[in-house]
Amino acid sequence: MMEATERHAIATTLLELTSKFDGEELTVSLDEFGWEELHLVEPADAVAALFLAQGRAGSWSSALHDVLGSATRLGDHDLRGATVLIPRPHREVSTEAYSGTETVDGLMVGARSNTGSVVVTAGAGAEMKILRIPRKSMIIDEVGGLDHRLKMHRVSGDLNGGDLLADGVEAFQWWSSAVAAARRAIAFGLCGAMESMLDLAVSHANDRQQFGRPVGAFQAVRHRLASCRVMFTGATAAAGATLPCEEPELAALVAKVVTGRAQQSVGTHCQQVLAGIGFTAEHPFHTFMARAITLDRLFGSATELAPEVGRALIRRGGAVRLVEL
């Protein structure tokens, strides 16, 4: 386990890299830094540091796909050189059915451009299958959206010609672990984006003068910012409670819901504090808000996943506290 000074040094370096580079350039820089090796040795600290940094800087890399591919071993198969597809939003999001259909229909979000194959899921539960398919046989279309800086592609095609990597219980367990790892990483990314949104709002409240006083001196503004700080702190605690814990899948699910809900409120309150300037293309606030909204939709939004948390707690036989996670 790393010492606090080591974690601080790594977090500082990653923040510098994510602030300077984005997309493929950031992926290359992370490879040179040795993030993949760090993730293999200290996965918890590596994920927390990188995704917090990416969220704060508003940048993105192939790291989410890298996390999916190395979340847990899939038998004797080495998934390096492959891109694990992300399910499209609006699909059924329970872990049991959060997989592909009998055709390929998934997303690549900032994936490496030089990977030769894609890994897809088909079926659900005990009928689940994991297949590896040549990338060149897929139809890949760029997807636009709210966050135009996030390079996103839709991947479609059929399962013919795919190599079966796992099925049944083995496939289900691997996919459940992969989904949990992705949700954990995204939760930290959301926390980073919230921190930047809050910093921008606080800076504006301190600098902007109204009636001869900083707008941050008014009670209504202070209350909004205080609420944002509380929600951000709670979201950070929920994300941090996933590393490590005895119930990683439940912890990641809860963290995804808590951080997803928090980003909605933090974004709304910060936008109100920033007022008109926050809507402009010149101000950076919109980039973080768009990124947070987009990340919330990956692997199930807070709204979609809330019922699953309820079902999980019913199966568990009681509510869960963060200290237990």
VEXTIKE-447414 format. One record per residue: x, y, z of N, C-alpha, C in turn. Coordinates in steps of 0.2 Angstrom, whole numbers, plus 5000, padded with zeros to 4 digits. Layout:
% residues N
R  n_x  n_y  n_z ca_x ca_y ca_z  c_x  c_y  c_z
R    X    Y    Z    X    Y    Z    X    Y    Z
...
This chain:
% residues 325
R  n_x  n_y  n_z ca_x ca_y ca_z  c_x  c_y  c_z
R 5004 4994 5000 5000 5000 5000 5004 5006 5000
R 5002 5011 4996 5006 5017 4995 5006 5022 5002
R 5011 5025 5003 5011 5030 5008 5007 5037 5006
R 5005 5041 5011 5001 5047 5009 5006 5051 5004
R 5012 5052 5006 5016 5056 5001 5017 5054 4994
R 5017 5047 4993 5017 5044 4987 5010 5045 4983
R 5005 5045 4987 4998 5046 4984 4998 5053 4981
R 5000 5058 4986 5000 5065 4984 5004 5066 4978
R 5010 5063 4978 5014 5065 4972 5011 5062 4965
R 5008 5056 4966 5005 5054 4960 4999 5058 4958
R 4995 5060 4963 4989 5064 4961 4991 5070 4958
R 4996 5073 4960 4999 5080 4958 5001 5079 4951
R 5005 5074 4949 5008 5073 4943 5002 5071 4938
R 4997 5067 4940 4991 5066 4935 4987 5072 4934
R 4987 5076 4939 4983 5082 4938 4986 5087 4932
R 4993 5087 4933 4997 5091 4928 4996 5088 4921
R 4996 5081 4920 4996 5078 4914 4989 5079 4911
R 4984 5078 4915 4977 5079 4913 4975 5086 4911
R 4978 5091 4914 4977 5098 4913 4981 5100 4906
R 4986 5097 4904 4990 5098 4899 4988 5095 4892
R 4986 5088 4893 4984 5084 4887 4977 5082 4888
R 4974 5079 4882 4967 5077 4882 4967 5072 4876
R 4962 5067 4876 4961 5062 4871 4967 5058 4870
R 4969 5056 4864 4974 5052 4862 4981 5054 4865
R 4982 5061 4865 4988 5063 4868 4989 5062 4876
R 4983 5062 4879 4983 5060 4886 4984 5053 4887
R 4981 5049 4883 4982 5042 4883 4990 5040 4883
R 4993 5043 4878 5000 5042 4877 5004 5044 4883
R 5003 5050 4885 5006 5053 4891 5005 5048 4897
R 4999 5045 4898 4998 5041 4904 5002 5034 4903
R 5003 5032 4897 5007 5026 4895 5014 5027 4897
R 5017 5033 4895 5023 5035 4897 5025 5036 4904
R 5019 5038 4908 5020 5039 4915 5020 5032 4918
R 5017 5027 4915 5016 5021 4919 5010 5020 4922
R 5004 5023 4920 4998 5022 4924 4996 5015 4923
R 4996 5012 4918 4994 5005 4917 4997 5000 4922
R 5004 5001 4923 5007 4997 4928 5005 4999 4935
R 5004 5005 4936 5002 5008 4943 4995 5005 4944
R 4991 5004 4939 4984 5002 4940 4984 4994 4942
R 4989 4991 4939 4990 4983 4941 4992 4982 4948
R 4996 4987 4950 4999 4986 4957 4994 4989 4962
R 4992 4995 4961 4988 4999 4966 4982 5001 4962
R 4977 4997 4961 4971 4999 4957 4967 5004 4960
R 4966 5003 4967 4962 5008 4970 4964 5015 4970
R 4971 5016 4971 4974 5023 4971 4974 5025 4964
R 4976 5021 4960 4977 5023 4953 4970 5026 4950
R 4965 5022 4951 4958 5024 4948 4956 5031 4951
R 4957 5031 4958 4954 5037 4962 4958 5043 4959
R 4965 5043 4959 4969 5048 4957 4968 5051 4950
R 4968 5046 4945 4967 5048 4938 4960 5051 4936
R 4955 5047 4939 4948 5050 4937 4946 5056 4940
R 4949 5057 4947 4948 5064 4950 4951 5069 4946
R 4957 5068 4943 4961 5072 4940 4958 5074 4933
R 4955 5069 4929 4952 5070 4923 4946 5074 4924
R 4942 5073 4929 4936 5077 4931 4937 5084 4932
R 4943 5085 4936 4944 5092 4938 4947 5096 4932
R 4951 5092 4927 4954 5096 4922 4949 5096 4916
R 4944 5092 4916 4939 5091 4910 4942 5088 4904
R 4947 5083 4905 4950 5080 4900 4948 5072 4900
R 4950 5068 4895 4948 5061 4895 4953 5057 4891
R 4953 5051 4893 4958 5046 4890 4955 5040 4889
R 4959 5035 4887 4956 5028 4886 4955 5024 4893
R 4957 5028 4898 4957 5024 4905 4951 5020 4907
R 4945 5023 4905 4939 5019 4907 4939 5012 4903
R 4940 5012 4897 4941 5006 4893 4946 5001 4896
R 4952 5004 4898 4957 5001 4901 4955 4998 4908
R 4951 5001 4912 4949 4999 4918 4944 4993 4917
R 4940 4993 4912 4935 4988 4910 4939 4982 4908
R 4944 4982 4904 4948 4977 4902 4952 4973 4907
R 4954 4977 4913 4958 4974 4918 4955 4974 4925
R 4948 4974 4925 4944 4974 4931 4945 4968 4935
R 4945 4962 4931 4946 4956 4934 4948 4951 4929
R 4952 4946 4930 4954 4941 4925 4948 4937 4922
R 4948 4936 4916 4943 4933 4912 4946 4926 4910
R 4947 4921 4915 4950 4915 4913 4957 4916 4912
R 4959 4913 4906 4966 4913 4904 4967 4919 4898
R 4962 4922 4897 4962 4927 4891 4965 4934 4893
R 4969 4936 4889 4972 4943 4890 4968 4948 4886
R 4965 4953 4889 4961 4957 4885 4965 4963 4883
R 4971 4964 4884 4975 4969 4881 4975 4969 4874
R 4974 4975 4871 4974 4975 4863 4966 4975 4861
R 4962 4974 4866 4955 4974 4864 4951 4980 4868
R 4945 4982 4865 4941 4987 4868 4935 4984 4871
R 4934 4985 4878 4928 4982 4880 4922 4988 4879
R 4917 4986 4876 4912 4991 4874 4908 4993 4880
R 4905 4999 4880 4901 5002 4885 4894 5001 4883
R 4889 4999 4886 4882 4998 4884 4879 5005 4883
R 4875 5006 4878 4872 5012 4876 4867 5014 4882
R 4866 5021 4883 4861 5023 4888 4854 5021 4885
R 4849 5021 4890 4842 5020 4889 4841 5012 4889
R 4847 5008 4890 4846 5001 4890 4844 4999 4897
R 4842 4993 4898 4840 4990 4905 4847 4990 4908
R 4847 4993 4914 4853 4994 4918 4854 4990 4924
R 4850 4985 4925 4852 4981 4931 4858 4976 4929
R 4862 4975 4934 4868 4971 4932 4866 4964 4929
R 4861 4961 4930 4859 4955 4927 4858 4955 4920
R 4855 4961 4918 4853 4962 4911 4857 4967 4907
R 4862 4970 4911 4865 4976 4908 4871 4974 4903
R 4869 4971 4898 4873 4968 4893 4871 4969 4886
R 4874 4966 4881 4872 4967 4874 4866 4962 4872
R 4863 4963 4867 4858 4958 4864 4861 4953 4860
R 4858 4951 4855 4861 4946 4850 4864 4950 4844
R 4865 4956 4845 4869 4960 4840 4873 4965 4844
R 4878 4967 4841 4883 4972 4844 4880 4979 4844
R 4880 4982 4850 4877 4989 4850 4880 4992 4856
R 4885 4995 4856 4889 4998 4861 4892 5004 4860
R 4896 5007 4864 4900 5013 4864 4907 5012 4865
R 4911 5016 4862 4918 5017 4863 4918 5025 4865
R 4921 5026 4871 4921 5033 4874 4929 5034 4875
R 4932 5038 4870 4939 5039 4871 4944 5033 4871
R 4941 5028 4867 4945 5022 4867 4951 5022 4862
R 4956 5018 4863 4962 5018 4859 4960 5017 4852
R 4963 5020 4848 4962 5019 4841 4966 5014 4837
R 4971 5011 4841 4975 5006 4838 4973 4999 4840
R 4967 4998 4844 4965 4991 4846 4962 4987 4841
R 4964 4981 4840 4962 4977 4835 4955 4973 4836
R 4952 4973 4842 4946 4969 4843 4942 4973 4848
R 4935 4971 4848 4931 4973 4854 4928 4967 4857
R 4927 4968 4864 4924 4963 4868 4917 4965 4870
R 4912 4961 4868 4905 4963 4869 4902 4957 4874
R 4896 4959 4877 4892 4955 4881 4886 4953 4877
R 4883 4947 4878 4877 4946 4875 4873 4941 4880
R 4866 4942 4880 4862 4939 4884 4862 4942 4891
R 4860 4938 4896 4859 4941 4903 4859 4935 4908
R 4862 4936 4914 4862 4932 4919 4865 4925 4917
R 4862 4919 4919 4866 4913 4917 4867 4912 4910
R 4863 4916 4906 4864 4915 4898 4869 4920 4895
R 4872 4923 4899 4877 4928 4897 4883 4925 4893
R 4885 4929 4888 4891 4927 4885 4896 4933 4884
R 4902 4932 4884 4907 4937 4882 4911 4935 4876
R 4911 4939 4871 4914 4937 4865 4919 4943 4863
R 4924 4940 4859 4929 4945 4856 4929 4945 4849
R 4928 4951 4846 4926 4951 4839 4931 4956 4835
R 4934 4955 4829 4938 4959 4826 4935 4966 4825
R 4939 4971 4827 4936 4978 4826 4934 4980 4819
R 4938 4977 4814 4937 4979 4807 4931 4976 4804
R 4927 4972 4808 4921 4969 4806 4915 4973 4808
R 4916 4978 4813 4911 4982 4816 4910 4988 4812
R 4904 4991 4812 4902 4997 4810 4903 5002 4815
R 4907 5007 4814 4909 5012 4819 4907 5019 4817
R 4903 5022 4820 4901 5029 4819 4902 5034 4824
R 4904 5040 4823 4905 5045 4828 4898 5047 4830
R 4898 5048 4837 4892 5051 4840 4893 5058 4843
R 4888 5062 4841 4889 5069 4844 4885 5069 4850
R 4884 5075 4853 4880 5075 4859 4882 5082 4863
R 4880 5082 4869 4880 5088 4874 4888 5089 4875
R 4892 5084 4876 4899 5085 4877 4903 5084 4871
R 4904 5089 4867 4907 5088 4860 4914 5086 4861
R 4917 5088 4867 4925 5086 4868 4926 5079 4869
R 4921 5075 4871 4921 5068 4873 4921 5064 4866
R 4926 5061 4864 4926 5057 4858 4922 5051 4859
R 4916 5050 4856 4912 5045 4857 4910 5042 4851
R 4910 5035 4850 4908 5031 4844 4903 5026 4846
R 4898 5025 4841 4894 5019 4842 4896 5013 4838
R 4896 5008 4841 4899 5002 4837 4893 4997 4837
R 4892 4995 4830 4886 4990 4829 4889 4985 4824
R 4885 4979 4824 4886 4974 4820 4883 4967 4822
R 4885 4962 4820 4883 4956 4823 4888 4952 4826
R 4886 4946 4830 4891 4942 4834 4894 4937 4830
R 4892 4936 4823 4895 4931 4819 4903 4932 4819
R 4907 4926 4820 4914 4927 4819 4917 4929 4825
R 4914 4930 4831 4917 4931 4837 4919 4925 4841
R 4925 4926 4845 4927 4921 4849 4924 4921 4856
R 4921 4915 4858 4918 4915 4864 4924 4915 4870
R 4924 4920 4874 4928 4920 4879 4926 4917 4886
R 4919 4918 4887 4916 4915 4893 4909 4915 4892
R 4906 4911 4896 4898 4911 4896 4896 4908 4903
R 4889 4909 4904 4886 4907 4910 4888 4911 4916
R 4890 4907 4922 4891 4910 4928 4898 4914 4927
R 4903 4911 4924 4909 4915 4923 4908 4922 4920
R 4905 4922 4914 4903 4928 4911 4900 4933 4915
R 4895 4931 4919 4891 4935 4923 4895 4938 4928
R 4899 4934 4931 4903 4937 4937 4908 4942 4934
R 4911 4940 4928 4916 4945 4926 4913 4951 4924
R 4907 4951 4921 4904 4957 4919 4902 4961 4925
R 4899 4958 4930 4897 4962 4936 4903 4965 4939
R 4909 4962 4939 4915 4965 4942 4917 4971 4937
R 4917 4970 4931 4919 4976 4926 4914 4982 4927
R 4907 4980 4927 4903 4986 4928 4904 4990 4935
R 4905 4986 4940 4907 4989 4946 4913 4994 4946
R 4918 4991 4942 4924 4995 4942 4923 5001 4938
R 4919 5001 4932 4918 5007 4928 4914 5012 4932
R 4909 5009 4936 4905 5014 4940 4909 5018 4945
R 4914 5014 4948 4918 5017 4953 4922 5022 4950
R 4925 5021 4944 4929 5026 4941 4925 5032 4939
R 4919 5031 4936 4915 5037 4934 4913 5041 4940
R 4912 5038 4946 4910 5041 4952 4916 5046 4954
R 4922 5044 4953 4927 5049 4955 4928 5054 4949
R 4926 5052 4943 4926 5058 4938 4921 5063 4939
R 4915 5061 4942 4910 5065 4943 4912 5070 4949
R 4915 5067 4954 4918 5071 4960 4923 5077 4957
R 4927 5075 4953 4932 5080 4950 4928 5085 4946
R 4923 5083 4942 4920 5089 4939 4916 5093 4943
R 4913 5090 4948 4909 5094 4953 4914 5099 4957
R 4920 5097 4958 4925 5101 4962 4926 5107 4958
R 4927 5106 4951 4929 5112 4947 4923 5116 4946
R 4917 5114 4945 4911 5118 4945 4911 5122 4951
R 4912 5119 4957 4911 5123 4963 4917 5128 4964
R 4923 5127 4962 4928 5131 4962 4927 5138 4958
R 4924 5136 4952 4922 5142 4947 4917 5146 4950
R 4912 5143 4954 4906 5147 4956 4909 5151 4962
R 4913 5148 4967 4916 5152 4972 4920 5158 4970
R 4924 5156 4965 4928 5162 4963 4924 5168 4960
R 4919 5166 4956 4914 5171 4954 4911 5175 4959
R 4909 5171 4964 4905 5175 4970 4910 5179 4974
R 4916 5178 4974 4921 5182 4977 4923 5188 4973
R 4923 5187 4967 4925 5193 4962 4920 5197 4960
R 4914 5195 4959 4909 5199 4956 4906 5203 4961
R 4905 5210 4959 4903 5215 4964 4895 5216 4962
R 4891 5217 4967 4884 5219 4966 4882 5224 4972
R 4880 5230 4971 4878 5234 4976 4884 5236 4981
R 4890 5236 4978 4895 5238 4982 4898 5232 4986
R 4896 5226 4985 4898 5220 4989 4899 5214 4984
R 4904 5210 4986 4904 5203 4982 4898 5200 4983
R 4896 5196 4977 4889 5193 4978 4890 5187 4983
R 4896 5185 4984 4896 5180 4989 4895 5182 4996
R 4894 5188 4997 4892 5191 5004 4885 5190 5005
R 4881 5189 5000 4874 5188 5001 4872 5181 5003
R 4867 5181 5008 4866 5175 5012 4863 5170 5007
R 4859 5172 5002 4856 5167 4997 4861 5163 4993
R 4866 5167 4991 4872 5164 4987 4876 5160 4992
R 4877 5162 4998 4881 5158 5003 4878 5151 5004
R 4871 5151 5005 4867 5145 5006 4868 5140 5000
R 4868 5143 4994 4868 5138 4988 4875 5135 4988
R 4880 5139 4989 4887 5137 4989 4888 5132 4995
R 4886 5133 5000 4886 5129 5006 4883 5122 5005
R 4877 5122 5001 4874 5116 5000 4878 5112 4995
R 4881 5115 4990 4885 5112 4985 4891 5109 4989
R 4894 5112 4993 4900 5109 4997 4898 5103 5001
R 4892 5103 5004 4890 5097 5007 4888 5091 5003
R 4885 5093 4997 4884 5087 4992 4890 5085 4989
R 4895 5089 4988 4901 5087 4985 4905 5082 4990
R 4905 5085 4996 4909 5081 5001 4905 5074 5002
R 4899 5074 5002 4895 5067 5003 4897 5063 4997
R 4897 5066 4991 4898 5062 4985 4906 5059 4985
R 4910 5063 4987 4917 5061 4988 4918 5055 4993
R 4914 5056 4998 4914 5050 5003 4912 5044 5001
R 4906 5044 4997 4903 5038 4994 4908 5035 4989
R 4911 5039 4985 4916 5037 4980 4922 5033 4984
R 4925 5037 4989 4930 5034 4993 4929 5028 4996
R 4922 5027 4998 4920 5021 5002 4920 5015 4998
R 4922 5015 4991 4922 5010 4987 4929 5007 4987
R 4934 5010 4990 4941 5008 4989 4944 5007 4996
R 4946 5001 4998 4943 4995 4996 4937 4993 5000
R 4933 4988 4999 4927 4987 5003 4925 4980 5003
R 4921 4977 5007 4919 4970 5007 4913 4969 5002
R 4909 4974 5000 4904 4973 4995 4905 4978 4989
R 4910 4977 4985 4912 4981 4980 4907 4983 4975
R 4903 4978 4973 4898 4980 4968 4892 4984 4970
R 4890 4983 4977 4885 4987 4980 4888 4994 4981
R 4894 4994 4983 4897 5001 4985 4898 5005 4979
R 4900 5002 4973 4900 5006 4967 4893 5008 4964
R 4888 5004 4965 4882 5006 4963 4879 5012 4967
R 4880 5011 4974 4878 5017 4978 4882 5023 4976
R 4888 5023 4975 4893 5028 4974 4890 5032 4967
R 4889 5027 4962 4886 5030 4956 4880 5034 4957
R 4875 5032 4961 4869 5035 4962 4870 5042 4966
R 4874 5041 4971 4875 5047 4975 4879 5053 4971
R 4884 5051 4968 4888 5056 4964 4884 5058 4958
R 4880 5054 4955 4875 5056 4950 4870 5061 4952
R 4867 5060 4958 4862 5065 4960 4866 5071 4963
R 4872 5071 4965 4875 5077 4968 4877 5081 4962
R 4879 5078 4957 4881 5083 4951 4875 5087 4948
R 4869 5084 4948 4864 5087 4946 4862 5094 4950
R 4863 5093 4957 4861 5098 4961 4867 5103 4961
R 4873 5101 4961 4879 5105 4961 4879 5109 4955
R 4878 5106 4949 4878 5110 4943 4872 5115 4943
R 4866 5114 4945 4861 5118 4946 4863 5124 4950
R 4865 5123 4956 4866 5129 4961 4872 5133 4958
R 4877 5130 4955 4883 5134 4953 4881 5138 4947
R 4877 5135 4943 4874 5139 4937 4870 5145 4939
R 4867 5144 4945 4863 5150 4947 4868 5155 4950
R 4873 5153 4953 4878 5158 4956 4881 5162 4951
R 4883 5158 4945 4887 5161 4940 4882 5165 4935
R 4876 5164 4936 4871 5168 4932 4873 5168 4924
R 4872 5174 4921 4873 5174 4914 4879 5172 4911
R 4885 5173 4915 4891 5171 4912 4892 5164 4912
R 4889 5160 4916 4889 5153 4916 4887 5150 4910
R 4882 5153 4906 4879 5151 4900 4884 5152 4894
R 4889 5156 4894 4893 5158 4888 4898 5153 4886
R 4899 5153 4880 4905 5148 4878 4912 5150 4880
R 4912 5157 4882 4919 5159 4884 4921 5157 4891
R 4916 5155 4895 4917 5153 4902 4917 5146 4902
R 4922 5143 4906 4923 5136 4906 4918 5132 4910
R 4913 5135 4913 4909 5131 4917 4905 5126 4913
R 4902 5128 4907 4898 5123 4903 4902 5117 4901
R 4908 5117 4901 4912 5111 4899 4912 5106 4904
R 4912 5108 4911 4912 5103 4916 4905 5101 4918
R 4900 5105 4917 4893 5103 4917 4891 5098 4912
R 4893 5099 4906 4891 5095 4901 4895 5088 4902
R 4901 5088 4904 4905 5082 4905 4901 5078 4911
R 4899 5081 4916 4896 5078 4922 4889 5075 4920
R 4885 5078 4916 4879 5076 4914 4880 5069 4909
R 4885 5070 4905 4887 5064 4901 4889 5058 4904
R 4894 5059 4909 4897 5054 4913 4891 5050 4917
R 4886 5054 4920 4881 5051 4924 4877 5046 4920
R 4877 5047 4913 4873 5042 4909 4876 5036 4908
R 4883 5036 4908 4886 5030 4907 4885 5024 4912
R 4884 5018 4911 4883 5013 4915 4877 5014 4920
R 4872 5018 4918 4866 5019 4922 4866 5026 4925
R 4861 5030 4924 4861 5037 4927 4859 5036 4934
R 4859 5041 4938 4857 5041 4945 4849 5039 4946
R 4846 5042 4941 4838 5041 4941 4837 5033 4939
R 4840 5031 4934 4839 5024 4932 4842 5019 4937
R 4847 5020 4941 4850 5015 4945 4847 5015 4952
R 4843 5021 4954 4840 5021 4961 4836 5015 4963
R 4832 5013 4958 4828 5007 4960 4832 5001 4961
R 4838 5000 4957 4842 4994 4958 4845 4994 4965
R 4847 5000 4967 4849 5001 4974 4844 4998 4979
R 4838 5000 4978 4833 4998 4983 4832 4990 4982
R 4832 4987 4976 4832 4980 4976 4838 4977 4979
R 4844 4980 4978 4850 4977 4981 4849 4977 4989
R 4847 4982 4992 4846 4983 4999 4841 4978 5002
R 4836 4977 4998 4830 4972 5000 4834 4965 5000
R 4837 4963 4995 4841 4957 4995 4846 4956 5000
R 4849 4962 5002 4854 4962 5007 4851 4961 5014
R 4844 4963 5015 4841 4962 5021 4842 4968 5026
R 4844 4974 5023 4844 4980 5027 4848 4986 5023
R 4847 4992 5026 4851 4997 5023 4858 4997 5025
R 4862 5000 5021 4869 5000 5021 4872 5007 5023
R 4877 5008 5027 4880 5014 5029 4887 5014 5026
R 4889 5021 5024 4895 5021 5021 4901 5018 5025
R 4901 5018 5032 4906 5015 5036 4906 5008 5035
R 4901 5005 5033 4900 4998 5032 4903 4996 5025
R 4902 5001 5020 4905 4999 5014 4912 5000 5014
